[in-house]
Amino acid sequence: MTDQQQLILKIVIGSWETQSSRVTKLLNTLSDEKLLSETAKGRNSGFYLIGHLAAVSDALLPLMGWGEKLYPQLENIFLKNPEKASIEKPSLAQVKEYWATIDKKVSEYIHAMQFEEWFTRHNAVSAEDFAKEPFRNKMNILINRTNHMSYHLGQMIYLTEQKD
């Protein structure tokens, strides 16, 4: 791997790790009461957003070809339904545990990948479409998911400013 390739990989993976560690730090800082409250009036709670981020990260496993989802039940709860849906949800403690387990597993896979693998197609794009649009690769997915995590982290930051 060239120095330039190492730099690119360091930037992309470093961005993921920065956002991931910020989410984890926020989870460990906020009280359960704050996490269960809305980030703003009429908006999702921190609980729902953490569940959502856990579900999105869990979906990276099959998308990137790393294996099956660890917690497939999260998709229906945190991706296919709004927070106010009348469906059974795991506890906040469970969601925090899911986040930690998924985050650790994704990090392991990210660090095990070789530079060239990052430019291969992910499992949501066909070989034919990938041949026409090679930017639809695994690195692009990681960059997209990093931005997504950053967006929701920005929403959850409002919980730190709320009065108890």
Stockholm file with secondary structure:
# STOCKHOLM 1.0

chainA/1-164         MTDQQQLILKIVIGSWETQSSRVTKLLNTLSDEKLLSETAKGRNSGFYLIGHLAAVSDALLPLMGWGEKLYPQLENIFLKNPEKASIEKPSLAQVKEYWATIDKKVSEYIHAMQFEEWFTRHNAVSAEDFAKEPFRNKMNILINRTNHMSYHLGQMIYLTEQKD
#=GR chainA/1-164 SS CCHHHHHHHHHHHHHHHHHHHHHHHHHHHSCHHHHTSBSSTTSCBHHHHHHHHHHHHHHHHHHTTSCSCSCTHHHHHHTSSCTTSSSCCCCHHHHHHHHHHHHHHHHHHHHHCCGGGGGSBCTTSCHHHHHHCTTSBHHHHHHHHHHHHHHHHHHHTHHHHSCC
#=GC SS_cons         CCHHHHHHHHHHHHHHHHHHHHHHHHHHHSCHHHHTSBSSTTSCBHHHHHHHHHHHHHHHHHHTTSCSCSCTHHHHHHTSSCTTSSSCCCCHHHHHHHHHHHHHHHHHHHHHCCGGGGGSBCTTSCHHHHHHCTTSBHHHHHHHHHHHHHHHHHHHTHHHHSCC
//
